[in-house]
Amino acid sequence: MEIVWTEKADETFDEIADWIEERFTQKEVDTFVLTTYEVLDNIEEFPKSYPMSKTLKRVRKAVIHPHSSLYYRIRKREIELLFFWDNRRNPEDKAQVV
């Protein structure tokens, strides 16, 4: 199945990478990016391998790192990346992102 990035997924991915870069080194940014693409490879091969979100209907959550997660939806012909999330944020804010 093809993976499709929404505009919000692009934005939130960049926000997290920028946040990491501001506080750490390029090595941590590279690790975040590499880990994210490893998770995406896994999602592409096994789309249902990550659990359903407890708060969002028909959305799955893939933990990339204890501090960040990816929310995605499985469509008929594609996997739609909805947004990336800093797990330290208030979970109730997710409803505003989607």
C-alpha positions as CSV (number, residue, x, y, z in Angstrom):
1,M,0.0,0.0,0.0
2,E,1.2,3.5,-0.8
3,I,1.9,5.9,2.1
4,V,0.5,9.4,1.7
5,W,1.6,12.3,3.8
6,T,-1.1,14.9,4.7
7,E,-0.1,18.5,4.9
8,K,-0.6,18.3,8.7
9,A,1.8,15.3,8.8
10,D,4.4,17.2,7.0
11,E,4.0,20.2,9.3
12,T,4.1,18.3,12.5
13,F,7.0,16.1,11.4
14,D,9.0,19.3,10.7
15,E,7.9,20.8,14.0
16,I,9.2,17.9,16.0
17,A,12.5,17.7,14.0
18,D,13.0,21.4,14.5
19,W,12.3,21.1,18.2
20,I,14.9,18.4,18.5
21,E,17.4,20.4,16.5
22,E,17.0,23.4,18.8
23,R,17.7,21.5,21.9
24,F,20.0,18.7,20.9
25,T,22.4,17.9,18.0
26,Q,22.0,16.9,14.4
27,K,22.7,13.3,15.5
28,E,19.4,13.2,17.4
29,V,17.5,14.8,14.5
30,D,19.0,12.1,12.2
31,T,18.0,9.4,14.6
32,F,14.5,10.7,14.8
33,V,14.2,10.8,11.0
34,L,15.8,7.3,10.6
35,T,13.5,5.8,13.2
36,T,10.5,7.5,11.6
37,Y,11.3,5.9,8.3
38,E,11.9,2.5,9.8
39,V,8.4,2.8,11.4
40,L,6.9,3.9,8.0
41,D,8.5,0.8,6.4
42,N,6.9,-1.4,9.0
43,I,3.5,0.3,8.5
44,E,3.8,-0.1,4.8
45,E,4.4,-3.8,5.1
46,F,2.1,-4.5,8.1
47,P,-0.4,-1.6,8.3
48,K,-2.4,-3.1,11.2
49,S,0.6,-3.9,13.3
50,Y,0.1,-0.8,15.5
51,P,-2.8,-0.4,17.9
52,M,-5.9,1.7,17.4
53,S,-6.0,5.1,19.0
54,K,-8.0,5.2,22.2
55,T,-9.2,8.7,21.4
56,L,-9.6,8.9,17.6
57,K,-11.9,6.7,15.6
58,R,-10.4,4.4,12.9
59,V,-6.9,5.9,13.6
60,R,-3.8,3.9,14.5
61,K,-0.9,5.1,16.7
62,A,2.7,4.2,16.1
63,V,5.1,5.2,18.8
64,I,8.4,6.4,17.2
65,H,10.1,7.3,20.4
66,P,8.7,7.7,24.0
67,H,8.4,11.4,23.2
68,S,6.8,11.2,19.7
69,S,4.1,9.2,17.9
70,L,2.6,9.0,14.5
71,Y,-1.2,8.8,13.9
72,Y,-2.3,7.3,10.6
73,R,-5.4,5.9,8.9
74,I,-5.7,2.9,6.6
75,R,-7.7,3.6,3.5
76,K,-8.7,1.2,0.7
77,R,-5.7,1.9,-1.4
78,E,-3.4,3.9,0.8
79,I,-2.1,4.6,4.2
80,E,-2.7,8.2,5.2
81,L,-0.3,9.8,7.6
82,L,-2.4,12.2,9.7
83,F,0.0,13.9,12.1
84,F,3.0,13.4,14.3
85,W,2.6,14.1,18.0
86,D,4.8,15.1,20.9
87,N,3.7,12.7,23.6
88,R,4.4,15.3,26.3
89,R,1.6,17.5,25.1
90,N,-1.9,17.4,26.5
91,P,-3.7,14.5,24.9
92,E,-6.9,16.4,24.7
93,D,-5.2,18.8,22.1
94,K,-5.2,15.9,19.5
95,A,-8.9,16.6,18.7
96,Q,-7.9,20.0,17.5
97,V,-5.2,18.7,15.2
98,V,-7.3,16.2,13.2
